[in-house]
Amino acid sequence: MKVTVIGSGYVGLVSGACLAEMGNDVVCMDVDERKIALLKDGKIPIHEPGLQEMVMRNVIAGRLHFTTDVAASVQHGTLQFIGVGTPPDEDGSADMSYVLAAARSIGRHMTDYKVIVDKSTVPVGTGDRVEAAVREELAARGVEVGFAVISNPEFLKEGAAVEDFMRPDRVIIGGDDDERAVLLMRALYSPFTRNRERMLIMDRRSAEFTKYAANAMLATRISFMNELALLAERVGADIERVRIGIGSDPRIGTQFLYAGTGYGGSCFPKDVKALLYTGQASGMALQVLGAVEAANERQKMVLVDKVVKRFGEDLTGRQFAVWGLAFKPDTDDMREAPSRVIVQELLRRGADIKAYDPVAMTEARRVFGTQPGLGYVEQQAQALQGSDALLVVTEWRQFKSPDFEQIRKTLKLPVIFDGRNLYDPVLLASMGLEYHAIGRGSAAPPA
């Protein structure tokens, strides 16, 4: 099938590459000339495991193309995917200007039947606004052309997006009143769902709402566990044992029950804010979700609070090693990352920082800029040198089983602040390390 993807960022590029992988003829369009030049040169602007190889493979095979030509891209695909960004406005609402601009571009150039697919995460009712924008453009041209607007939300986890698209746990198609459009969408996704039916057909507004509801539920689980972790420390319980205990209940399950330094990234913070705004605009305060957001903001300070409790409010003359800057492993994304709060708060208190992340160093330099006291190292062990303590902020695999003896010998003080509960407190205490985790209290070596 001929497919156009408008927007070559995270969602658009992954979607375009995966659709091309199944044999479709895909054009990815973006108005960012620098980004398109980069893609044509065989480079991708994001870190996502397996994506670069897939992009190159399909470019070489002639199934994946990149362009800034809006008219040509609209002419190309019967299916027009909108995969542009929906960043939050100051009031928390989703900025729909890019989505509506894409819709108007389609209406301005289409000459035959199109299925316009909202792949971006959009508020309920966006499909109606997209449909109206296309009709306005067609009317301005005096052209009558049939089209349909479908909601097809993405459920891609950063760091596993290619796998998620190729082997989806569900494909949601919102637009059950248009049989022709649904038939085309079924045909497009049938290679991804052959071994088990995963396609859910529903009305457009329910499909739009489903994406926000899913992310809100996952964010709620994280904040719930983080709040319980704070209470566990006060009452002398171990949140890791509690997690295993409740996760064994099949009604609860084990996913997203890990206490830590709070959620971040491009989805959960933005989508929680957008859903809160939708509730407010509809005259309904979403009290649970408001508490989820507040708990998450508080959680980003927990590791800093532990450092201050151990070393004092004034950290002048102290140096800390920070392992992990991306908001999660297998990505270089630092949007709303807890590390941003942690690093800035430590610097504000006078500390020096040596930071390391396996892939997010370039993004970190862009985000933090040049600041006194903030330095970067090329190897995780280098961050330990001259540091008073180690802070583990992101749960990269290479941090899960480090050389604890080297850590103890290299740090000025044998102290670890673990923001992801990666280590065994008893083991670390036996190795002469003072250990501060989340919801597990503190463990010190025997006197």
C-alpha positions as CSV (number, residue, x, y, z in Angstrom):
1,M,0.0,0.0,0.0
2,K,1.1,3.6,-0.5
3,V,1.5,5.4,2.8
4,T,2.5,8.9,3.7
5,V,3.7,9.8,7.2
6,I,3.7,13.5,8.0
7,G,6.3,14.1,10.7
8,S,9.6,12.3,11.0
9,G,10.1,12.5,14.7
10,Y,9.8,9.6,17.1
11,V,6.3,8.4,16.3
12,G,6.5,9.2,12.6
13,L,9.9,7.7,11.9
14,V,9.2,4.4,13.8
15,S,5.8,4.0,12.1
16,G,7.1,4.8,8.7
17,A,10.1,2.4,9.0
18,C,8.0,-0.5,10.4
19,L,5.2,-0.1,7.7
20,A,7.9,-0.1,5.0
21,E,9.4,-3.3,6.6
22,M,6.2,-5.1,5.8
23,G,6.4,-4.1,2.1
24,N,4.5,-0.9,1.9
25,D,5.7,2.1,-0.1
26,V,6.2,4.8,2.5
27,V,7.1,8.4,2.2
28,C,8.0,10.3,5.4
29,M,7.5,14.0,5.1
30,D,8.8,16.7,7.4
31,V,9.2,20.5,7.0
32,D,12.5,20.3,8.9
33,E,15.0,20.3,6.1
34,R,17.9,19.5,8.5
35,K,16.2,16.4,9.8
36,I,15.3,15.2,6.3
37,A,18.9,15.8,5.1
38,L,20.1,13.8,8.1
39,L,17.7,10.9,7.3
40,K,18.7,10.9,3.6
41,D,22.3,10.7,4.7
42,G,21.5,7.5,6.6
43,K,21.5,9.0,10.1
44,I,18.5,9.1,12.5
45,P,17.9,11.9,15.0
46,I,16.9,9.7,17.9
47,H,18.3,6.7,19.7
48,E,16.0,3.7,19.4
49,P,17.4,0.1,19.3
50,G,17.0,-1.5,15.9
51,L,15.6,1.6,14.1
52,Q,18.7,2.7,12.2
53,E,19.2,-0.7,10.7
54,M,15.5,-0.9,9.7
55,V,15.6,2.5,8.1
56,M,18.7,1.8,6.1
57,R,17.4,-1.6,5.0
58,N,14.1,-0.1,3.6
59,V,15.8,2.9,2.1
60,I,18.1,0.6,0.1
61,A,15.1,-1.5,-0.9
62,G,13.3,1.5,-2.2
63,R,10.3,1.2,0.1
64,L,11.1,4.2,2.4
65,H,11.6,7.7,1.2
66,F,12.2,11.1,2.9
67,T,11.0,14.5,1.6
68,T,10.1,18.0,2.5
69,D,7.8,18.3,-0.5
70,V,4.3,18.6,1.0
71,A,2.4,18.4,-2.3
72,A,4.2,15.3,-3.5
73,S,3.8,13.5,-0.2
74,V,0.1,14.1,-0.1
75,Q,-0.3,12.9,-3.7
76,H,1.7,9.7,-2.8
77,G,-0.4,8.0,-0.1
78,T,-4.0,6.9,0.1
79,L,-3.2,6.6,3.8
80,Q,-2.0,9.8,5.3
81,F,-0.6,9.4,8.8
82,I,-0.2,12.4,11.0
83,G,2.7,11.8,13.4
84,V,3.7,15.3,14.4
85,G,4.3,16.5,17.9
86,T,1.6,17.7,20.4
87,P,3.7,19.5,23.0
88,P,2.0,20.9,26.1
89,D,0.9,24.5,26.2
90,E,1.5,26.6,29.4
91,D,-2.0,25.6,30.7
92,G,-1.2,21.9,30.2
93,S,-3.4,21.4,27.1
94,A,-1.9,19.7,24.1
95,D,-0.7,22.1,21.4
96,M,-2.7,21.1,18.3
97,S,-1.2,23.6,15.9
98,Y,1.1,21.0,14.2
99,V,-1.7,18.4,13.8
100,L,-4.1,21.0,12.3
101,A,-1.4,22.4,10.1
102,A,-0.8,18.9,8.7
103,A,-4.5,18.4,8.2
104,R,-4.7,21.7,6.3
105,S,-1.7,20.7,4.1
106,I,-3.5,17.5,3.2
107,G,-6.7,19.3,2.3
108,R,-4.8,21.9,0.3
109,H,-3.2,19.3,-2.0
110,M,-5.4,16.2,-2.1
111,T,-7.1,15.3,-5.4
112,D,-8.4,11.8,-4.6
113,Y,-9.8,9.8,-1.7
114,K,-7.6,9.8,1.4
115,V,-7.7,8.1,4.8
116,I,-6.3,10.6,7.2
117,V,-4.9,8.8,10.3
118,D,-4.3,10.6,13.6
119,K,-1.2,8.7,14.9
120,S,-0.1,11.5,17.3
121,T,-1.5,11.5,20.8
122,V,-4.4,13.9,20.6
123,P,-7.2,15.1,22.9
124,V,-10.7,13.7,22.5
125,G,-12.4,15.5,19.7
126,T,-9.3,16.1,17.6
127,G,-10.6,14.0,14.8
128,D,-13.6,16.3,14.4
129,R,-11.2,19.3,14.2
130,V,-9.0,17.6,11.7
131,E,-12.1,16.7,9.6
132,A,-13.3,20.3,9.7
133,A,-9.8,21.7,8.8
134,V,-9.7,19.4,5.7
135,R,-13.2,20.4,4.6
136,E,-12.4,24.1,4.9
137,E,-9.3,23.7,2.7
138,L,-11.3,21.6,0.1
139,A,-14.1,24.2,0.1
140,A,-11.6,27.0,-0.4
141,R,-10.4,25.2,-3.5
142,G,-13.9,24.5,-4.7
143,V,-13.0,20.8,-4.8
144,E,-15.2,17.8,-3.7
145,V,-13.1,14.8,-2.7
146,G,-14.0,12.0,-0.4
147,F,-11.9,11.3,2.7
148,A,-12.1,9.7,6.2
149,V,-10.4,10.6,9.4
150,I,-9.3,7.7,11.6
151,S,-7.8,7.7,15.1
152,N,-5.0,5.1,15.4
153,P,-3.1,5.9,18.6
154,E,0.4,4.7,19.1
155,F,1.5,2.6,22.1
156,L,5.2,2.6,21.7
157,K,7.6,2.4,24.6
158,E,10.8,4.3,24.1
159,G,13.7,1.8,24.0
160,A,11.3,-0.9,22.6
161,A,9.4,1.0,20.0
162,V,10.3,-1.1,17.0
163,E,9.4,-4.3,18.8
164,D,6.1,-2.7,20.0
165,F,5.1,-1.7,16.5
166,M,6.1,-5.0,14.9
167,R,4.4,-7.1,17.6
168,P,1.6,-5.0,19.0
169,D,-0.4,-6.1,21.9
170,R,-3.3,-4.2,20.4
171,V,-4.1,-2.0,17.3
172,I,-6.9,0.5,18.0
173,I,-8.8,1.9,15.0
174,G,-11.3,4.7,15.8
175,G,-13.7,5.3,13.0
176,D,-16.2,2.4,13.0
177,D,-18.7,4.5,10.9
178,D,-16.6,4.4,7.7
179,E,-16.4,0.8,6.4
180,R,-14.0,1.7,3.5
181,A,-11.5,3.4,5.8
182,V,-11.6,0.6,8.3
183,L,-11.1,-2.0,5.6
184,L,-8.0,-0.2,4.4
185,M,-6.7,0.0,7.9
186,R,-7.3,-3.7,8.5
187,A,-5.4,-4.5,5.4
188,L,-2.5,-2.3,6.4
189,Y,-2.2,-3.9,9.9
190,S,-3.0,-7.5,9.0
191,P,0.6,-8.5,8.7
192,F,1.2,-7.3,12.2
193,T,-1.7,-9.3,13.7
194,R,-1.8,-12.5,11.7
195,N,-1.0,-14.9,14.6
196,R,-3.6,-13.4,16.9
197,E,-6.4,-10.9,16.4
198,R,-5.3,-7.8,18.1
199,M,-7.4,-5.2,16.3
200,L,-10.0,-3.2,18.2
201,I,-12.5,-1.2,16.2
202,M,-14.3,1.6,18.0
203,D,-15.6,5.1,17.6
204,R,-13.1,7.8,17.0
205,R,-13.5,9.6,20.3
206,S,-13.2,6.4,22.3
207,A,-9.9,5.6,20.5
208,E,-8.5,9.1,21.3
209,F,-9.5,8.7,24.9
210,T,-8.0,5.2,25.2
211,K,-4.4,6.5,24.7
212,Y,-4.7,9.1,27.4
213,A,-6.4,6.6,29.7
214,A,-3.7,4.0,29.2
215,N,-0.8,6.4,30.0
216,A,-2.7,7.9,32.9
217,M,-3.2,4.4,34.4
218,L,0.5,3.5,34.1
219,A,1.5,6.9,35.6
220,T,-0.9,6.2,38.4
221,R,0.8,2.9,39.2
222,I,4.2,4.5,39.3
223,S,3.1,7.4,41.6
224,F,1.2,5.0,43.8
225,M,4.3,2.8,44.4
226,N,6.5,5.8,44.9
227,E,4.1,7.1,47.6
228,L,4.0,3.7,49.3
229,A,7.8,3.7,49.1
230,L,8.0,6.9,51.2
231,L,5.6,5.4,53.7
232,A,7.5,2.1,53.8
233,E,10.7,3.9,54.9
234,R,8.8,5.5,57.8
235,V,7.3,2.3,59.0
236,G,10.3,0.1,58.5
237,A,9.1,-2.0,55.5
238,D,11.0,-2.9,52.3
239,I,9.1,-1.7,49.3
240,E,10.9,-4.2,47.1
241,R,9.4,-7.1,49.1
242,V,6.1,-5.4,49.1
243,R,6.3,-5.0,45.3
244,I,6.9,-8.8,44.9
245,G,4.1,-9.5,47.3
246,I,1.4,-7.5,45.6
247,G,2.7,-8.2,42.1
248,S,2.1,-11.9,42.6
249,D,-1.7,-11.1,42.6
250,P,-2.8,-11.6,39.0
251,R,-5.4,-8.8,39.4
252,I,-2.5,-6.4,40.0
253,G,0.5,-7.9,38.0
254,T,4.1,-6.9,38.1
255,Q,4.4,-4.1,35.5
256,F,5.1,-0.5,36.5
257,L,5.3,-1.3,40.2
258,Y,8.9,-0.2,40.7
259,A,9.6,2.6,43.1
260,G,12.1,5.2,41.9
261,T,12.8,8.8,41.3
262,G,9.5,9.4,39.3
263,Y,8.4,9.1,35.8
264,G,9.5,11.3,32.9
265,G,9.8,11.3,29.1
266,S,7.7,12.6,26.3
267,C,4.4,10.8,27.1
268,F,3.4,10.4,30.8
269,P,4.0,13.9,32.0
270,K,2.4,15.5,28.9
271,D,-0.5,13.1,28.7
272,V,-1.4,13.4,32.4
273,K,-1.4,17.2,32.1
274,A,-3.5,17.0,28.9
275,L,-6.1,14.7,30.6
276,L,-6.2,17.0,33.7
277,Y,-6.8,19.9,31.3
278,T,-9.6,18.0,29.5
279,G,-11.3,17.3,32.8
280,Q,-11.0,21.0,33.8
281,A,-12.4,22.1,30.5
282,S,-15.3,19.6,30.9
283,G,-16.1,20.9,34.4
284,M,-14.6,17.9,36.2
285,A,-11.6,18.0,38.5
286,L,-9.7,14.7,38.1
287,Q,-8.6,14.3,41.8
288,V,-6.8,11.0,41.5
289,L,-4.8,12.2,38.5
290,G,-4.0,15.5,40.1
291,A,-2.5,13.5,43.0
292,V,-0.5,11.4,40.6
293,E,1.1,14.5,39.1
294,A,1.8,16.0,42.5
295,A,3.3,12.8,43.8
296,N,5.6,12.5,40.8
297,E,6.9,16.0,41.2
298,R,7.7,15.3,44.9
299,Q,9.4,12.0,44.0
300,K,12.0,13.8,41.8
301,M,13.3,15.4,44.9
302,V,13.6,12.2,47.0
303,L,17.2,11.4,46.0
304,V,18.3,15.0,46.6
305,D,16.6,14.9,50.1
306,K,18.6,11.8,50.9
307,V,21.8,13.4,49.9
308,V,21.0,16.5,52.0
309,K,20.1,14.4,55.0
310,R,23.5,12.6,54.7
311,F,25.8,15.5,53.8
312,G,23.9,18.7,54.8
313,E,22.1,21.4,53.0
314,D,25.3,23.1,51.9
315,L,27.1,20.8,49.5
316,T,30.0,23.2,48.6
317,G,33.2,21.2,48.3
318,R,31.3,17.9,47.6
319,Q,31.5,16.1,44.3
320,F,28.9,13.5,43.3
321,A,29.0,10.8,40.5
322,V,25.8,10.6,38.6
323,W,25.1,7.4,36.6
324,G,22.2,7.9,34.2
325,L,20.7,11.0,32.6
326,A,18.0,9.7,30.2
327,F,14.5,9.3,31.7
328,K,14.7,5.5,31.1
329,P,17.2,3.0,29.6
330,D,17.7,2.5,25.8
331,T,16.9,6.1,24.9
332,D,18.6,9.4,24.8
333,D,15.4,11.2,25.7
334,M,15.7,13.6,28.6
335,R,12.3,15.3,28.5
336,E,11.0,15.6,32.0
337,A,13.8,13.3,33.2
338,P,14.3,13.1,37.0
339,S,18.0,13.7,36.4
340,R,17.2,17.2,35.3
341,V,15.8,18.1,38.7
342,I,18.4,16.1,40.6
343,V,21.4,17.6,38.9
344,Q,20.1,21.2,39.1
345,E,19.3,20.9,42.8
346,L,22.7,19.5,43.7
347,L,24.4,22.2,41.7
348,R,22.2,24.9,43.4
349,R,23.5,23.6,46.7
350,G,27.1,24.1,45.7
351,A,28.0,20.5,44.7
352,D,30.1,19.5,41.7
353,I,28.9,16.7,39.5
354,K,30.6,14.2,37.2
355,A,27.8,12.7,35.0
356,Y,27.7,9.7,32.8
357,D,25.1,8.1,30.5
358,P,25.7,5.5,27.8
359,V,23.8,7.4,25.1
360,A,22.4,10.7,26.4
361,M,25.6,12.7,26.8
362,T,25.0,14.8,23.7
363,E,21.4,15.5,24.7
364,A,22.5,16.3,28.3
365,R,25.0,18.9,27.1
366,R,22.2,20.5,25.1
367,V,19.7,20.4,28.0
368,F,22.0,21.6,30.8
369,G,24.3,23.8,28.7
370,T,27.6,24.9,30.3
371,Q,27.3,25.2,34.0
372,P,30.0,25.7,36.7
373,G,30.5,22.4,38.6
374,L,28.9,20.2,35.9
375,G,31.2,17.8,34.0
376,Y,30.9,14.8,31.9
377,V,33.0,11.6,31.6
378,E,33.2,9.0,28.9
379,Q,33.3,5.9,31.2
380,Q,31.1,5.2,34.2
381,A,34.1,4.4,36.4
382,Q,35.6,7.8,35.7
383,A,32.7,9.5,37.4
384,L,33.7,7.9,40.7
385,Q,37.1,9.5,40.8
386,G,37.2,12.2,43.4
387,S,33.5,11.9,44.2
388,D,32.1,11.7,47.7
389,A,29.2,9.4,46.7
390,L,27.5,7.8,43.7
391,L,23.9,8.5,42.6
392,V,22.3,5.9,40.3
393,V,19.4,7.7,38.5
394,T,18.7,5.6,35.4
395,E,18.5,1.8,35.4
396,W,20.8,1.0,32.4
397,R,21.7,-2.6,32.3
398,Q,25.4,-1.9,32.7
399,F,24.7,-0.3,36.0
400,K,22.9,-3.4,37.4
401,S,26.0,-5.4,38.3
402,P,29.0,-3.1,38.7
403,D,32.3,-3.7,40.4
404,F,31.3,-2.8,44.0
405,E,34.8,-3.3,45.2
406,Q,36.1,-0.7,42.7
407,I,33.3,1.6,43.7
408,R,34.2,1.3,47.4
409,K,37.9,1.9,46.7
410,T,37.5,4.8,44.3
411,L,34.9,6.9,46.0
412,K,36.1,9.2,48.8
413,L,33.3,7.9,50.9
414,P,31.7,4.5,50.3
415,V,28.2,5.8,49.8
416,I,25.6,4.9,47.1
417,F,22.3,6.6,46.6
418,D,20.2,4.2,44.4
419,G,17.3,5.9,42.8
420,R,16.2,2.7,41.1
421,N,16.6,0.0,43.8
422,L,19.0,-2.0,41.7
423,Y,21.1,-3.5,44.5
424,D,20.8,-5.7,47.5
425,P,21.2,-3.7,50.7
426,V,22.5,-6.6,52.7
427,L,25.1,-7.4,50.1
428,L,26.3,-3.9,49.8
429,A,26.6,-3.5,53.6
430,S,28.7,-6.7,53.7
431,M,31.0,-5.2,51.1
432,G,31.6,-2.1,53.2
433,L,29.2,0.2,51.3
434,E,26.7,2.6,52.8
435,Y,23.5,2.2,50.8
436,H,20.5,4.5,50.5
437,A,17.6,3.3,48.3
438,I,14.0,4.2,47.7
439,G,11.5,2.8,50.2
440,R,14.1,0.5,51.7
441,G,15.6,2.6,54.4
442,S,19.4,2.8,54.6
443,A,22.0,0.1,55.1
444,A,25.4,0.7,56.6
445,P,28.4,-1.6,56.8
446,P,28.9,-3.4,60.2
447,A,30.7,-1.3,62.7
